[in-house]
Amino acid sequence: MRMIDRTIELDCGKRTPTFSQRLAAGLAPLASLFRVFRNRMEINALHDLNDAQLRDIGLSRADLTSAFLASTFFEDPSEHLARSARNRWRLSSFLRPYEEQER
């Protein structure tokens, strides 16, 4: 019999989670839900800005409306707004060289 045929399982690699780790894992969904709710309230406050202020941050009124309509209650609409602003910035930076050539 070879040495590799006789092994002992010691379970040394498996650690039991500590109380604080279990508590953090249990509270993570609650913290996530709180973050989504807070972001929804902040995005709702963006409706108070005028169109020029929204344009300054790369958004439009249609982006705000579509962010709320595209996300369910438990999803974070801020991801949709960030994607919209990023896409608008990329499109404007892509079209800017062509507009300068036409002048």
PEPE-V871956 format. One record per residue. N is the residue number from 0. RES is the residue in one letter. BURIAL is b if it has 16 or more other C-alpha atoms within 10 Angstrom, else e. Layout:
# PEPE-V871956
n->N res->RES burial->BURIAL
n->N res->RES burial->BURIAL
This chain:
# PEPE-V871956
n->0 res->M burial->e
n->1 res->R burial->e
n->2 res->M burial->e
n->3 res->I burial->e
n->4 res->D burial->e
n->5 res->R burial->e
n->6 res->T burial->e
n->7 res->I burial->e
n->8 res->E burial->e
n->9 res->L burial->e
n->10 res->D burial->e
n->11 res->C burial->e
n->12 res->G burial->e
n->13 res->K burial->e
n->14 res->R burial->e
n->15 res->T burial->e
n->16 res->P burial->e
n->17 res->T burial->e
n->18 res->F burial->e
n->19 res->S burial->e
n->20 res->Q burial->e
n->21 res->R burial->e
n->22 res->L burial->e
n->23 res->A burial->e
n->24 res->A burial->e
n->25 res->G burial->e
n->26 res->L burial->e
n->27 res->A burial->e
n->28 res->P burial->e
n->29 res->L burial->e
n->30 res->A burial->e
n->31 res->S burial->e
n->32 res->L burial->b
n->33 res->F burial->e
n->34 res->R burial->e
n->35 res->V burial->b
n->36 res->F burial->b
n->37 res->R burial->e
n->38 res->N burial->b
n->39 res->R burial->b
n->40 res->M burial->e
n->41 res->E burial->e
n->42 res->I burial->b
n->43 res->N burial->e
n->44 res->A burial->e
n->45 res->L burial->e
n->46 res->H burial->e
n->47 res->D burial->e
n->48 res->L burial->e
n->49 res->N burial->e
n->50 res->D burial->e
n->51 res->A burial->e
n->52 res->Q burial->e
n->53 res->L burial->b
n->54 res->R burial->e
n->55 res->D burial->e
n->56 res->I burial->e
n->57 res->G burial->b
n->58 res->L burial->b
n->59 res->S burial->b
n->60 res->R burial->e
n->61 res->A burial->e
n->62 res->D burial->b
n->63 res->L burial->b
n->64 res->T burial->e
n->65 res->S burial->e
n->66 res->A burial->b
n->67 res->F burial->b
n->68 res->L burial->e
n->69 res->A burial->e
n->70 res->S burial->e
n->71 res->T burial->e
n->72 res->F burial->e
n->73 res->F burial->e
n->74 res->E burial->b
n->75 res->D burial->b
n->76 res->P burial->b
n->77 res->S burial->b
n->78 res->E burial->e
n->79 res->H burial->b
n->80 res->L burial->b
n->81 res->A burial->e
n->82 res->R burial->e
n->83 res->S burial->b
n->84 res->A burial->b
n->85 res->R burial->e
n->86 res->N burial->e
n->87 res->R burial->e
n->88 res->W burial->e
n->89 res->R burial->e
n->90 res->L burial->e
n->91 res->S burial->e
n->92 res->S burial->e
n->93 res->F burial->e
n->94 res->L burial->e
n->95 res->R burial->e
n->96 res->P burial->e
n->97 res->Y burial->e
n->98 res->E burial->e
n->99 res->E burial->e
n->100 res->Q burial->e
n->101 res->E burial->e
n->102 res->R burial->e
